[in-house]
């Protein structure tokens, strides 16, 4: 894979699509954990995508239904530790905007996806739900 962090060119659109499809199929963290400290849900009325995220002793778990972008972003969340989430969430949510700095690694394919406004909402749905879940867990 070509990642900007490796000093190579940023992910091109074809590779971006392949990486999103790969994350979508992987479904990291799929299936809501029974033991959890906080839960958050988000719904996009414009496209019908929905996701529920739980945070517990083993990290994030989720269930949802939606497009490949929203489910791939949820999968990327499921592969992210709670500590890494705390460090990355604001940068990731900002990175979907056109021209914003790239968050390298598994989140890189979502960089700039906001040039399609509906896709920006899809790419941030699970991460916004996770922020709510973490706030509930921390309360």
C-alpha positions as CSV (number, residue, x, y, z in Angstrom):
1,X,0.0,0.0,0.0
2,X,1.1,3.5,-0.6
3,X,0.7,5.8,2.4
4,X,1.7,9.4,2.8
5,X,3.4,8.5,6.1
6,X,5.9,6.4,4.1
7,X,7.0,9.5,2.2
8,X,5.2,8.2,-0.9
9,X,2.4,9.9,-2.7
10,X,-1.0,10.1,-1.0
11,X,-3.6,7.4,-1.7
12,X,-5.1,7.8,-5.1
13,X,-8.8,7.4,-5.7
14,X,-8.6,3.8,-7.0
15,X,-6.5,2.7,-4.1
16,X,-8.7,4.6,-1.7
17,X,-11.7,2.7,-3.0
18,X,-9.9,-0.6,-2.7
19,X,-8.8,0.2,0.9
20,X,-12.4,1.2,1.9
21,X,-13.7,-2.0,0.4
22,X,-11.1,-4.0,2.3
23,X,-12.1,-2.3,5.6
24,X,-15.8,-2.8,4.8
25,X,-15.3,-6.5,4.4
26,X,-13.0,-6.9,7.5
27,X,-15.7,-5.6,9.9
28,X,-13.2,-5.1,12.8
29,X,-15.1,-4.9,16.1
30,X,-18.5,-5.9,14.6
31,X,-21.0,-7.2,17.1
32,X,-22.1,-5.3,20.1
33,X,-20.2,-6.3,23.3
34,X,-22.4,-7.4,26.2
35,X,-20.0,-5.9,28.7
36,X,-19.7,-2.1,28.1
37,X,-19.2,1.2,29.9
38,X,-20.8,3.5,27.3
39,X,-22.9,3.5,24.2
40,X,-23.6,6.0,21.4
41,X,-25.7,5.9,18.3
42,X,-25.8,8.0,15.2
43,X,-28.3,8.0,12.3
44,X,-28.1,9.9,9.0
45,X,-31.6,10.9,7.9
46,X,-30.2,11.8,4.4
47,X,-29.1,8.3,3.5
48,X,-30.5,6.0,6.3
49,X,-27.1,4.8,7.6
50,X,-27.2,4.0,11.3
51,X,-24.6,2.8,13.8
52,X,-24.4,2.0,17.4
53,X,-21.0,1.9,19.2
54,X,-20.1,0.5,22.6
55,X,-16.9,1.0,24.5
56,X,-15.9,-1.5,27.0
57,X,-12.9,-3.3,28.5
58,X,-11.8,-4.7,25.1
59,X,-12.2,-1.5,23.1
60,X,-14.9,-0.5,20.6
61,X,-17.6,-2.8,19.3
62,X,-20.4,-1.8,16.9
63,X,-23.4,-2.8,14.8
64,X,-24.9,-0.8,12.0
65,X,-26.3,-0.7,8.5
66,X,-25.2,1.5,5.7
67,X,-23.0,2.2,2.8
68,X,-19.5,0.8,2.3
69,X,-18.0,4.1,3.5
70,X,-19.8,4.2,6.8
71,X,-19.3,0.5,7.5
72,X,-15.6,0.8,6.6
73,X,-15.2,3.7,8.9
74,X,-16.9,1.7,11.7
75,X,-14.5,-1.2,10.9
76,X,-11.5,1.2,11.2
77,X,-12.9,2.3,14.5
78,X,-13.1,-1.3,15.7
79,X,-9.4,-1.7,14.9
80,X,-8.5,1.4,17.0
81,X,-7.7,1.2,20.7
82,X,-9.4,3.6,23.1
83,X,-6.2,5.4,23.8
84,X,-5.5,5.8,20.0
85,X,-9.1,7.0,19.5
86,X,-8.6,9.7,22.1
87,X,-5.5,10.9,20.3
88,X,-7.0,10.6,16.7
89,X,-10.7,11.5,16.9
90,X,-10.5,15.2,16.4
91,X,-7.8,14.9,13.6
92,X,-9.8,12.1,11.9
93,X,-13.1,14.1,12.0
94,X,-11.3,17.1,10.5
95,X,-9.4,15.0,7.9
96,X,-12.5,14.2,5.9
97,X,-12.8,17.8,4.8
98,X,-11.3,18.6,1.4
99,X,-7.7,19.8,1.7
100,X,-7.4,18.8,5.4
101,X,-4.2,17.1,6.7
102,X,-4.2,13.3,6.2
103,X,-4.4,10.9,9.2
104,X,-2.0,8.2,8.0
105,X,-2.6,4.4,8.3
106,X,-6.0,2.8,8.1
107,X,-7.7,6.2,8.3
108,X,-5.9,7.6,5.3
109,X,-8.5,6.4,2.7
110,X,-11.1,8.7,4.3
111,X,-9.0,11.8,3.9
112,X,-10.7,14.5,1.8
113,X,-13.8,12.3,1.2
114,X,-15.7,15.4,2.3
115,X,-15.5,16.7,-1.2
116,X,-18.7,14.6,-1.4
117,X,-20.7,16.1,1.5
118,X,-22.9,13.0,2.0
119,X,-19.8,10.8,2.2
120,X,-18.3,13.0,4.9
121,X,-21.3,12.3,7.1
122,X,-20.9,8.5,6.3
123,X,-17.2,8.5,7.1
124,X,-17.7,10.2,10.5
125,X,-20.9,8.4,11.7
126,X,-19.3,5.7,13.8
127,X,-16.6,8.0,15.1
128,X,-19.2,10.5,16.3
129,X,-21.1,7.6,18.0
130,X,-17.9,6.4,19.6
131,X,-17.2,9.9,21.0
132,X,-20.7,9.8,22.6
133,X,-20.0,6.3,24.0
134,X,-16.7,7.4,25.4
135,X,-18.2,10.5,27.0
136,X,-20.9,8.2,28.6
137,X,-18.2,5.8,29.9
138,X,-16.1,8.7,31.3
139,X,-19.1,10.3,33.1
